[in-house]
Amino acid sequence: MKDWFMKNLKLKIIAVLFAAGLWMISININDPYQSKDYSVEVQLLNMNVLTGAGKYVEVANNTDEITVKVKGNRSVMDTFSTANIVATADLNEMDENHQVPIKLGTIKTNGSKIESIRSNNTYVEVKVENVRRVQKTLEVVTRNTPGEGYILGKISTEQNALRISGPESAVAMVDKAVVNFDLANATDDVSMILPVELYDAQGNRINDSRLTTSINEVQCVATILATKEIPLVFTAKGAAAKGYEFTGEIQSEPDTIVIASKNSVLRGIKKLEIKDAIDIEKAKENVTATVDVKEYLPENVVLAEPSFTGKVAVTAFVEEIFTKEMEISREQIQIVNVPEGIIAEIENPEENIVIEVDGFVSAQAGFLDSDVKAKVDILSYMNNNNLMELEAGEYEMEIKFELPEKVWIEDKMQTKIIISKK
């Protein structure tokens, strides 16, 4: 047996090696090795460890998107896919440079054989920040204006604040939370559900998926008010100093205001009267005061002009007065409105009447005695005394004087009128 084994040993060894080579050649010819590249996303493990500690974790530079090269027999690679690759990075293994090693593996099918698997990147780089939460007041920004003759009254929102959370650097960029309300040509109240938008300090809108808000939209209601221009009317209180008199004239700047309310309210408002708005007690000259008309507006009425604060300068005019004695003859007194069938005459027409005339100094220069007109009105006397007719006799009747503007007679004067029948 030994002799047989040793006989032609070299040839036998060569034959075995040749057969093995043929077998390898056969395998490679029938099922050769192949390499393929696959795009794979690395799965981060133990993320909850950091998020539970109030941290925000974010992959940097898309390093979790890797290319994996897999080498295996053609029979394996023909059915191999991305789903067969397992790529993980355990955040518990993160180093001081925030790099997490990538571990690769495969999910194999029966009989499959992978020669090698490797990726173009061995680490996932991550950014770790503190999670920050802030609360912002919700601002409403109006666009366009209501219809002509209408203004915006007020805007109410379902909620007036919201919470914003996310990585500290992203939250720090948020300056305000806004809803944009379009009021174009509105003539009645407007109710809308509007999205909440975030803006930075430069007014740029922020679209950052890392930020979350407690609400994404909110219902807003805009009250639209009609407007109306009305005059201002003021009265004074007190008495001017001796020798001076309130002229009765009050001026204001402005003398009209524009108010706003619902149409049903405005219909009943013709003017805004403010009594005792200015005190002229013992005044010897014009008195000016500032009046805040907002305090006197009716309920549910507001000022319509944003630039107008409601402060009005009010001036009451006070002038020095003069006193002048005048004589007029009774012949100068006219008797008017005499009923048919009677004769009315003044007793002692040749006698003069002394009257005392008061007036403002500003009217004195142009005032002449001839400017005074006097009359007795018979019909007016009868009406005032409920008389249907006058019997013959003597009657004391009031003399009515017609005087220039800013001139008056304080005391009433009477004269005796003789009535006779025709």
Secondary structure by P-SEA (a helix, b strand, c coil): cccccccaaaaaaaaaaaaaaaaaaaaaaabbbbbbbbbbbbbbcaaaaaaaabbbbbbcccccbbbbbbbbccccccccccccbbbbbbccccccccbbbbbbbbbcccccccccccccccbbbbbbbcbbbbbbcbbbbbcccccccccccccccccccccccccaaaaaaccbbbbbbbbcccccbbbbbbbbbbbcccccccccccccccccbbbbbbbbbbbbbbbbbbbbbccccccccccccccccccbbbbbccccccccccbbbbcccccccccccbbbbbbcccccccccccccccccccbbbbbbbbbbbbbbbbbbcccccccccccccbbbbbccccbbbbbbbbbccccccccccccbbbbbbaaaaaaaaccccccccccbbbbbbbbcccccccbbbbbbbbbbcc
